[in-house]
Amino acid sequence: MVSQAFPLDELAAVSARIGSDPLLVQGPGGNTSIKSGDEIWVKASGVWLAEAERSNIFVSLSLSRARDLAARNAGEDLGAACLPRNDPSLRPSIEALLHVLMPHPAVLHAHAVGSMTLSVLADGRERARTALAGLDWAWVPYHRPGAPLAAATAETLGGRKADVLILQNHGVVTGGPTPSDAEAILREVERRLPWPVRHSSESASSAATERYEALTELGSLAHDASMFELATSAALFPDQVVFLGGAVPFAGPNESIESAADRCEATSGVLPALILVPGVGAFGLITRTAAANAVIQGLFEVARRVPAGAETTSLPGAAVAELLGWEAEAHRVKLSRKQGK
């Protein structure tokens, strides 16, 4: 349990609440923070917001030191800003700089499916002008999480304070005087983005193999042509790259699930957590991590909300390669494996 007094207790309660809702946060995704004086508490890398009231998931930083590191373009590693009281096994979230940059006392970053859907649409910015009218919001073009995203956000805002940031191909950030205020804004944004949800087509479980099980509830990814194209053509958001390796692989004509898995492993070095068989179904690696499973579910929820025929944006190949080669993301994956299946 978190023992620190307010305002950290409220942050823990809000973090646990949104982290337990898979339509707002998936697995170790998302991050939260609270500022008090010259101190900022931010979620640690790789931990789960859902655990905020049961475990110590926050790292304490000197706000002035963190801002100084950011100003000197030395903020990718915020270890020098960490305060001595921290658990040495925890490191600040890779999004800590974004929290430092935001002027609000409380900041939440979520992978909420309504906002995620908006963020991957080619005309998302235009749709946001209507959907978010009356809110103080800004659209931030895609940049790698960490220092590049924080710098892009600062450039986008130009000194302006925005309570809502829609991060292209990434999610949503909200800020407020308290964690509860920031949560209320997050829920208001999601309320304004009620995308019609496509009916889920189930797949047969009889096609399961020794290493893969049928994910019957995700059958639409293999049966709906537009959803299949969306999932398999390219990666839509960073966690899809980090925990699933990028675009979802699929079995070719007359290719078995096991053969497709071996082919992917030969190319990437890892067995894919998810494989689609067109017209048959979706199949998950039996030994996939809880984090991978959560990201799969999040991808499914976004895919079933993208309007039919809508043009989408995806992560460029260079962005995917950058994420796959980034040590900070490798750290998150390593921690996720400790969570079990």
Secondary structure as UniProt FT lines:
FT   TURN            6..7
FT   HELIX           8..19
FT   TURN            22..24
FT   TURN            27..28
FT   STRAND          31..36
FT   TURN            37..38
FT   STRAND          39..44
FT   TURN            45..46
FT   HELIX           49..51
FT   TURN            52..54
FT   STRAND          58..62
FT   HELIX           63..71
FT   TURN            72..73
FT   TURN            75..76
FT   HELIX           78..81
FT   TURN            84..85
FT   TURN            88..89
FT   TURN            94..95
FT   HELIX           96..101
FT   STRAND          106..110
FT   HELIX           113..120
FT   TURN            122..123
FT   HELIX           124..131
FT   TURN            132..134
FT   STRAND          137..140
FT   TURN            145..146
FT   HELIX           147..157
FT   TURN            158..159
FT   STRAND          164..167
FT   TURN            168..170
FT   STRAND          171..176
FT   HELIX           179..191
FT   HELIX           205..207
FT   STRAND          212..214
FT   HELIX           216..218
FT   HELIX           220..223
FT   HELIX           225..233
FT   HELIX           238..244
FT   TURN            253..254
FT   HELIX           257..268
FT   STRAND          274..277
FT   TURN            278..280
FT   STRAND          281..285
FT   TURN            286..287
FT   HELIX           290..303
FT   TURN            304..305
FT   TURN            308..309
FT   HELIX           317..324
FT   HELIX           327..337
FT   TURN            338..339
//
